[in-house]
Amino acid sequence: MGIFDKFKSQARHKGKQGSDTAEERMNERTGGKYEDQVDSGQQRVEGSLGMDRDRDRPEQQ
């Protein structure tokens, strides 16, 4: 694994943490009323950024 792959992996991990934190705070603020919609939105954003939710898979080249 090259140095750029290491940085990419770290950035993806930080992005996932930020996404999870945002989801938790949104659910807290709404009392969980819109939990399904928030989860769906989070999945769409992570998908568009190339971060697969609940699994890590190697990048295809």
N, C-alpha and C positions, 0 to 999 in steps of 0.2 A: 504494500500500500504506500503510495507516494504521499508527499507532504500535503498536496492539494486535496487528495482524497480524505486525508485526516481532517483538514479544515472543513471540507464539505460535510463530513459526517457530524462534526461538532456543531456546525451551523444548523443542520437539520434537527439535531437533538434539542438545541436551544429553541428553535422555532416550534417544535412539538410541545415543549414545556410551556411556552408562551401561549400557544393555542389552547392547551388544557386549562391553564390558569384563567384565560378569558372566558372559556366555557363555564367554569365553576363560578366565576363572579357573576356572569349573566344569569345563571340559574339561581344564585342566591338573591339577586336583585328582583327577579320575577317570581320568587318563591317556587320555582320549579314548574310554573304554569305552562311555560313554552319550551320545556325540556326537549321534546322531540324536534321542534323547529330549530332550536339552537344546535342540537347535535347534527341535524341534516346540513345546516349551514357550515358547521365546522368541517364536516366531511368534504363538502364541495370546495371549500377554501384549501384544505390540505391536499385534495386531489389536484387542484389547479396548480399548486406549488410543487407537486411531485412528491409529497410526503404521504405515503400510504399509512393509513390508520391501522393500528393493532398488528402490524407486521412490517418487518424490514426485509426487503428483497434487494439483491444486487442490481445495480444499474446495467441495462442492456447496452452493448456497444455495437 
